[in-house]
Amino acid sequence: MEFENIYRETLQAEALAFNLRRDVLRVQGIDSETFLQGQVSQDVTEIESGESKWSFILNPDGKVSAWLRITRLPEGGFLLDVDENAGEETLERLLRFKLRVRCEISLEKWDWLAIRGKGAEKYLDTVKADLISTNANWPLMEGVDVVSASIRIPEGPVEEINQKFDLLRILNGVPRMGRELNAKTIPAETGLVEQSVSFDKGCYTGQELVARLDSRGNKVSKHLRILYSQDSLIQGDIIEVAGENMGQVTSSYVDIHGSVALAYVSRKIEPPTQGTVNDAQVHIKVLPW
């Protein structure tokens, strides 16, 4: 059976609630907008009060330091929320380039209510100093994120185990810090450039590589793909096609149906196709599938 049919019901579920955590950086001060504008790939000046947009923070070589969401607070300043345990490195990266600017950056650990599925949008709230509330639609699912120092799950959505969130993330091809995103990752490999990069803004750290690849049609050596196998796939598994190493599993979810996984696969491979992992057959498809 095609894995699309196996997981179709999961993707069409009514709103599910996941009680997770995110790291939040608070950026405040008269120079906060100017500083961020020179450090992130998104055009901060175009983010309206209460609005959130995704962005990369890049290293000077143009590779990924962080992928995060920027929210402009109505009362001034910004909140940057990033995957749990990625906050400290993100803070260190920003402080390294914080020279002679009047802004302060602090790291906080907040609750994250992730609602995914039909009807998620009705759980949106009003953004304020201690609350991020934004649409978080994925390619195959409606979604809302509410991030705050303390959150109570509202009545309505069904609370799910957190492991299932990883299944939904993989099925939607959403990268995660420490898995698909690290200091070796080129933004054009991730499928996130369109929503995370402004090509109309001025200079920012790491811009050169992003602009050069865009001018060349984002031709990179590998692309993020989704895999399915009736056997177990785990992070680090090598994917072979015709006996040649073509990539490595970065995230996986195993259940009674088999495994679904994300992997960066060589551009030599044209999905949909098949390969092997530890001699087990694996199906390779493009995202979104």
N, C-alpha and C positions, 0 to 999 in steps of 0.2 A: 504494500500500500504506500502511495506517495505521502511524504511527511506533511505536505500541505493539508491533506485530509485528516491526518492524525491530530493535528493541532488547531484545525479550523474552529472547533467549538471553544477551545481555550481563548482564542483571539476574539471571539464574538461574545464573550461573557459580559454580564452586567457588571457595574462598577465594583472593583475589588480594592480593598485598602491594605496598604503595607506600611508598617511602623518601622521606619529606618532612621538613619542618622546622616547628616551632612556637616562638613566643616564650612564655617562662614567667616569671611574676612570683612570687617567693617572699615571703610575708607572715608575719613572725614577731614575737613579742613578746606581753606579757601582755594588751594591748588589741587584738590582731589580730582576734578575733571581733567585738568591739563595733564596731570601726572599719568592718569590711566590712559588718556588718549595716546600717549607716547609708548605705552607698554602692551596694549591689547590689540587684537586684530579687528575688533568691532569698532564702529564709529560711535564713541561714547556720547558725542554731542547730539546725536540723533535719537538717543534713548529718552523718552518722555517720562515725566514724573509718574511713578508707580508702575512703569513698564520694565520688562525683563527681556534681555537678549543674550544668546549664547556667544561665546568668544574663546579664542585661543590666547594664552600667554605663551610666547615663544622664547626660546633661547637665542642668543646671537647668531647661531648657525641656522636658524629657521626651523628647527625641530621643536617638538612639543614639550613645553614645561608644564602646562595645565590646560584643561578644557573646562570651562566654568560658565556660570550664568551671572550676568551683571544686572542688578536692579537699582534704578535710581529712586531714592527715597523722597517722598513729598516734602519733607522738612529739610532736605539737603543731605549730601553725601551719598554713598553707594554701599550696597551689600553684594559681595561676590561669594556665591555658594559653589562648592566643589565637592567631589566624592569624598566620603569619609577617609581619613588618614592621609589625604593629599594636601591638607591645609598648611602644614608646617613647611613643606618644601615650597609651596606657592608663596607663602609669606616671605621666606628667605629669598626667593627669586625677586620679588617686588622690592624688598628692602635693599637689595644689592644695587638697584638702579634709582633709588630714592635719594637724590642729591639736590640739596638746596631748594627743596619744595616744602611748602607749608601744608602738610597733611599728615595725618596719623593713621596707622594701619594696625588693627588688632584682630586676633584669631579667637573665634568662639566655636563651641560645639553645640549644634542645635538638633532638635528632633525634625524628622522629615516624614510627613504623611504623603505617600505617593498613592494616588488613586488612578487606576487604569481600567478602562472598559467603558461600555455604553453608559451614558448619563453622567460621566465624570465632571463635566463642566459646571454642573449646578452646585458644586462644592467650592467654587471660587470664593475668595474673601477679599477684603480691602487691604492693600499693602500699607504698612506702617513701619515705624522704626524697629519693631521687634517681630515683624512678620513679613515673609515673602509668600505671595499667593499668585500663581501664574498658570496659564495653559501649558501643558507639557505633552502635547500630542506627539505620538510616535507614528512612523509610516503606516502601521497596521492597526493602531489603537488610539482611541481618544484618551486624554490624560490631563490631570491637574496635579500640581505640586504645591503643598503648603509646608513651609519651613519656618520653624520658630523655636524659641528656647524651651517651650513646653506646649505640647499639642494633645488635645483630646480627640479621639476618633469620633466623628459625627455619626448619628443614626442614619442608616441607609445602606452604605456600601458594606459588603461582606469582608470581614478581616481575614486575610490569608497569611499563610506561613511565608517568611521572607525568602526562602529558597525559590518559591514560585516566581518571585519578582525577577530573579536571574533568568529563569526560563523565558519570561516575556521580553526581557531585555535582549536576549540572544535572538529570539524569533523576529524582533524588530530591528536587529542589527545595530544596536546602540552601544558604542564603545564605552569602556570603563577605564579610569585611571589605574595604572598598575597592571592592567591586562592588555588591552588593545592600545593604550596610550602611555608612552613613556618617552624618555629623552632621546630615543633612537627613531621615534615615529615622525614621519613627514606628514603634514596636514593633508596633502592631496591623496594620501593612501586611505584616509579614514572615511570619506564620503560626507564629511562635516563642513567642508569649505563654504558651500553655498549659504548655509545658515549662520556661519560663525565669522566670516571675513567680509570686510568692506573694502572694495577696490577703489573707492572714491575719496577716502580719507588721506591725511598726510602720512608722514613716516612714523614707523613704530619699530621696536626692536624685533629683528627676525624677518622683517618684511621682504627682503630681497629674494629669498628662496621661494616664498609663496607667489610673488609677482612673476618671477622667472618661469616657474612651472605653469602658472596660469596662461602665460603668453605662448606656451608650447602645448596647450591643450591638456595640461595635468597628466602628462605621460610619465608615470612612475613605474618602478620595477615590480610592484605588487599591489594588490587591492584586497580590501576586506570582503570576505565571502562567508556564506552560511553553509554548514555541512550537516548531513544527516547520515547516521549509520545504525544498523540494528545491533551493533556491538558497542562496547563502552569506548568513549573518547575522553581523554583527560588533557588538561593543560600541559603543553610541551610536546605532545605527540607530533611526529613528523608525517606529513602527507606526501605520498609518492604517486606519481602518474607515469606510467610506462617505465617504472624502475628508477625514476629521477626524483630527487627531493624538490618539491614544489611549494612547500610552506610548512607552517607550524600552528597547531591549535593554541588559541589564546584564552578562550573561555569555553566551558562545556556544561551541559546539564544532562544527567542520566536518569531515566525512569524506565517503567516497564516496556515502553515502546522502543527503547534504544537510546540514542544520544543525538542531541542537536548541539552545534558548536559554532563558534566564530573562529576564523583563521585568516591570516594574510597569505594570499596565494599568488604565485608568480603570474605576471601578465601574459606569459607564454600560454597559459591555460585559458581556453574560451568556454566558460560555463554556458549551459549546464553540461556537466561531464561527470565521469566517475574516476576515482582513484582508490588508493588503499592506505590504511593506517594499521600498522602491525599485522599485515596480511588480511585485514578485514575490509570489506568493500565500504566505500564512503561516497555519497553523492555530493557534488559541489554545485552550488547555485549562486546567482548574483543576488545582491540586496538592492531594494526590497524585493522579496520573492512573491 
